[in-house]
């Protein structure tokens, strides 16, 4: 059993540290999805800041995978993932609980409406829910996912106080040896971590320790979403920066010059508890 686990971790590290899809067609399929005409101009404009091609390659995405996107928001990444996985794979989108707030209800309704408006792209997407405990969170059938991804959501679960339960749901959805990809606003390691992450920033090492405690093993880091200009000390938190510009017109040019936040990009493999 120990030898089998060691081989599994070694194989995962070798595969993932390259940051590339390894099966034929993986890279080209990502490029085609990004270039597809259905993508909105607004979303396409953020490619330079969000680096979707590099990020998805780093996570090892292939078009034949079963993938879970956790808390997809308005569907920025769904717009890329759903068409890419439609023919040979499967996409689950684990969304907010629409009963939890008016904001959540509007967000989920808008997301579902978007899916319904392009059945040629989104007809095979399965919408599930990641809700507050003690809800039973089956974000995909247990042990079926090859890859789970989540983008800039950990600070939200910390705010609600159920970050551990969120990652436990991801662990349950993945196959043994399945992969987890996480992108989050990176906090300053020299400053204490706010347990509620009110600024939106999370220290990278804190995130790693949390996720590994649930039954994952870190197998790769990427700096593709790093931004050294981000000082992480804004009155209105990370939302001061683009695209939100929470401070309004005040110092907008300065914040625009900084760009979007400094983010860590991590990948983990599911291991036995």
N, C-alpha and C positions, 0 to 999 in steps of 0.2 A: 504493500500500500504506500509506504514512504517513497519507494523508488518510482512508483507510478506517478505520485504527486510531483516529485522532483522533475521527472521527464515532462509532465504537463506544463509546469512553470517555465522550464527552459524553452520548450517549444513556443509557448506564448510570448516570452520575452524576445525570442529571435524573430518571430513573425511581426510583432507589434513595434519593436524599436525602430524598424525600418520606416515606419510611417506610411507604408504603401499598401494598396490592395494587391494581393498576390495571385489571384486567379485571373485568367485571361478575361479582358473586358472591363475589369473593375475601374481602372483609371479613366478609360475612355468613356465609360458610362457616366461617371461623375462629371466629366467635362461637358458631355452632351446635356445632362440635366441642368447644369448651370447656364448653358447657352440657349436653352429652350425658350421659345417666344412667350410661353404662358407666364413667365416670371415677371412680376411688376417692376416698373422702372425704379420705384422707391426702394424695393428690396434689393434689386441688382446694384444700386448705388452703394450699398453697404458691404458689398463683397470685399472691397479693399480693406475694410476694418474688421470684418468677421472671418475672413479667410476660410470660406467653406470648403473649397477643394482640398487645401492642405490639411484642414482639421479632419475631414471625413477620411482622407487617405491615412492619416495618422491613426485613426480609430480602426482602420482595417475594413472599412465598409465594402461589401460586394453586393451585386444586384440579386444574388440568390439567397440572401440572408433573411431571417426573421428579426425585425428590428423594433424596439420600443423607444419612442420619443416621449420623454416625461415632461409634462407641463409645457406644451408647445406654444402657449400664448396665442398670438394671432396667426401662427403658422409659417413663420419665416423659413425655418428649416423644413417644415412639412412640404412646402412648395418644391423643394429639391428632392426630398426623400421619397415621397409618394410615387411620382412618376418613375423614378429610378428603380423602385422595388416592385412595381405593379405587375410585371410579367412573370418574374421568376422568384420573387420574394414575398414578404408580407410586412406591412407596417401597422403597428398598434400605436395610437397616440393616447397616452394616459393624461387626461386633462384635469383641470380644477373640478372640484365638486360644485356643480351649479347651485346647489342648495345652501352653500356656505355663505354667500354674500350676493348682493346685487351686482357687484363688479364681476364676480365669477359667473353669474348667470348670463350676463351680457356677453362676456368673453366666449363662453362655450357656445352660446347661440350663434354668435358671429362666426365662430370657427366651423360649426356644423353647416351653416348657410353657405360658407365658402366651399366646403366640400361638395355640397349638393349642386352648386352652380357649375361645377366642372366634373361631371360624372365620368368623362373620358379619362380623367387624370386621377380622381380620388375615390372611385367607386369601391375599391377594395380596402380602403383604410378602415380599420376598426377603432372606434373611439371607446376608451375605457376611462376609469377615474382613479386618481390618487387623492384620497381624502384623509382628513384628520382621524387619528385613532379615536374610538376603537373600531372604525370601519374596517371591513375585510377588503384589503386592497389587492385584488388580483388584476394587475395592470396588463397581464397577458397570461395565458394558461401556464401553469407552473412548469418550469423546466423546459420551455420551448424556445426561448429567445437566444439568438446568437450574439446580439449586441443590444445594449441599452445605452441611450445617449441622453444627456440633459445639459442644457445651456443656461448658465447664469440663474440658477434656481436655488442653490444651497442656502443662500442668505435668507430666502423666504421661509424655508423650513426651519431655519434657526430662529427666525422671528416668531414662528408659531410654536416652537419648542418640540417639534416631532421630526427632526432631521434623521434620527436613527431609524425610526419607523419607515421613513421614506426609502432609505437605502436597503432596509430589510425587504421591502416590497420588490425592489429591483433585483436583489439577490435571489428571491424566490422565483422570479420570472425567467431568469437565465438558466441555460443548460450548464452542467458542470463544464468548466473550461470556457464558458461564455465570457464576453468582454463588456466592460462598462467604460464609457467615455464621459468625462466631466469637464466642463468649462465654467469658470467662476471668476468674478472680480477678485484680484489678488490683494490681500491686505498687507500692510507693512509688518514684517516680522519683528521689528523693534518696538512695536506698540502693542499693548494688551488687546486681546481679542474680546470685543463686546459679545457676550453670549447670545444676544439677540441680533447681532450683525445689522444694527440700525443704519449704518452708513452704506450698507450693501457690499462691504469688503470682508473677505474671509482669508485668514492666514493659510497659506498653502499646507504647511505641516499639520495644522489643526485638521484640515480637511482630510489629509491622508490618514491620520490616526483614526479619525472617526470612521472612514470608509473601510479601512482594514479591520477595524474592530467588529464589523458586521459579517465578515467572511470573504473579503476580497484581498488580493495581493497586488500592490503597485508594480506595473511592468514597464511603464514608460512615461516620460514627460516630454512636452514640446513647448518651445517658446514662440510658436507661430502667432499666438495672440498676445504676446508681450508688448508693453508700451512703456518705455523708460521715462517718458515725459509726464506720466501720471503721478502726481505728488500725493494723492489719496488723503487730502486734508481739507476737504471742502465743507462749507457750512451745511450744504444740502446733500452731502454724501456723493456717491458715485453718479447720481442722477443730475449733478451739476454739469457733467460732461455731455457731449453729443451721444446719442441723438435726442436726449430729453431736454437738455438746457434748462434745468429746474430753476436757475437764477434769472431766467428771462433775458432781458437785454443787457443786464449788468455783466460786464466783462465777457460778453459773448465771444468776441474775437479771440480773446486769450484762451478760452476753453475750446473753441473750435480748433485752434492751433495745437492744443494738446492732443485732441482726437478722442476716440473712445477709450475705455478703461484698459488698464493693464490687467491681463487675465492669465491665469494658469490653465493649462490644458493637460489633463492626466488620463491615463488609461490603466485599468485594473482587470485582472482575471478573477473569475469566481472560483474559490477553492472550498473544499469541505470544511465545515465548521469544526 
